[in-house]
Amino acid sequence: MITELVKSARLRRVQWIAVAFLTAAGIINYVDRSALSIANSSIREEMGLSPSQMGLLLSAFSLAYAFAQLPTGALLDKLGSRIMLGAGMFFWSVAQVFCGAVQNFSHFIVARAVLGIGEAPQFPAGAKVVSEWFNVGERGKPTGMIVASSCIGPCIAPPLLTVLMLNFGWRWMFIGTGILGIIVAVGWYLIYRNRSEVKLTAAEEAFIDEGQEKQPAESMTASEWKSLFTHRTTWGIIFGFMGVIYMVWLYLTWLPSYLEHARGFTVEKTGWVVAIPYLFGTAGMLCAGGVVDFLVKRGLPVISSRKWPVCTGLLGGAIFTIPAAYTPNATMAVVYICLAMFFINLASAASWTMISVVVPKRQVGSLGSIMNFGGYFAGSFAPIVTGFMVERTDSYVNALLAAAVISIVAALAFFLLVQKDIRVQHTSKVMA
């Protein structure tokens, strides 16, 4: 049994520098993608957009982000996280700057699509970095910290971006956050190194690889990539994450507008209130990492230690979204949304911890991107569906109920389909 004492000081330093950069990049990632929802009302007023047009604009990001996942995963496993995340962060930040200079709806659509393509490597790269640098028994905590950025970013974005928007206008809000991303992208490329670029000692390699089969060093082939789709576990992971991201994207894109138009909050108050659910979401993310590591240490199989938090989170997100839709009390609506965000982000973080244990390291980027593709393909419909429902009914109730139903169905799919380690299935086929 490898203990904490075996880990070298150098390895510990490399691990947490990587986690710090990935967390910072994830925060910027979500601040950038949150900017449009924060400026929703201002942009609609200045550019004369309808709710359905705003829904299409919000979905331009997620559709591009979803379809960019598939080639991104293969490229991550071939080129590594250093190049892919560095280049992605640079280009998404340039696109963010361009969002502040657009003059019409078409230009905005293009800028948001490029933003989505650039942001595609972020979380698959995080999963790959964790699988390369962390022992299987300690991956929950760093994964939870990295994916917690997807709640920390939206948590700090409303007050930060609202202040920038009210003082400098929505255009400079976009430009300022884009410049910050360019700076972090350069720092990541200059400082981080892939595992293949670092000469490790035998003890360091033994610590990272303890409890795992020795994996071949060559890159994954096209046939191996395609074979991932032949496994029930892969499809369970995809369907589960569809439920996670549909609900996440519903709240991310429409929560500020919902609080303003359905619950009567002012723009200034919304900027602060909307941050509260993301504090609960951050707690859910961080709890997920601790929960999965705890369950593994208590002897639960690795797959089950991830599976139960995912299913519990999806069901919890649905259970608390339903009363949020119906309560007449604005304060209670915020309370229910906070609890829904805790559970749905628990499921999100647990999903990412699953990626690092069901396939070999050289396939983690690919499976993570496939999962993210499914999630954001489904999630891209949340802004569109919500926009049309709000425009036709002048209410958010049906949109919230639809998200709850999708989350329940996703929990059922994950529970039924995610049963085995993909590596075990592959090995058994070869032996047969």
Salt bridges, closest charged atoms under 4 A:
GLU4 OE2 - LYS7 NZ 3.54
GLU4 OE2 - ARG12 NH1 3.02
GLU46 OE2 - ARG171 NH2 3.16
ASP77 OD1 - LYS128 NZ 2.87
GLU119 OE1 - ARG33 NE 3.03
GLU132 OE2 - LYS128 NZ 3.96
GLU138 OE1 - LYS7 NZ 2.95
GLU197 OE2 - ARG82 NH1 3.67
GLU204 OE1 - ARG10 NH2 2.57
ASP209 OD2 - ARG195 NH2 2.93
ASP209 OD1 - LYS361 NZ 3.11
GLU224 OE2 - ARG362 NH2 2.88
ASP421 OD1 - ARG423 NE 3.43
